[in-house]
Amino acid sequence: VRIESSTGCLLYVGSNDATMDVAKSFVDVKVKTIGGNDVTFSNFPVGEYLPLQVLQLFSNGTDSAAMNNCMAIW
């Protein structure tokens, strides 16, 4: 299977919580990679980029604090 890296993106993980304390500065994020794998990053630090190319951000498996605050970068 040929993987086109241009079809994926980097994903910046943000949060909607304006008062980020230590307990809330980590979220769970579930994505589909360009390789077709579903991967869940548990306790991923807010304010960082996922270390892979992403095709899809899942609503199930992703914390609500991060759901609408992630940013795709192509």
PENORWO-V527403 format. One record per residue. N is the residue number from 1. OMEGA is omega in whole degrees, -180 to 180 (999 if undefined). Layout:
n:omega
N:OMEGA
N:OMEGA
This chain:
n:omega
1:178
2:-180
3:176
4:-176
5:-180
6:180
7:180
8:179
9:168
10:-179
11:174
12:-178
13:178
14:179
15:177
16:-177
17:-177
18:-179
19:-176
20:171
21:-175
22:-178
23:-177
24:-177
25:176
26:-178
27:172
28:-179
29:178
30:-177
31:168
32:-179
33:177
34:176
35:178
36:-180
37:171
38:-176
39:175
40:174
41:180
42:179
43:179
44:-177
45:175
46:179
47:-180
48:175
49:174
50:-174
51:179
52:178
53:-170
54:172
55:-172
56:171
57:-178
58:174
59:174
60:-179
61:177
62:180
63:-179
64:179
65:-179
66:-170
67:-177
68:-176
69:173
70:-178
71:177
72:179
73:177
74:999
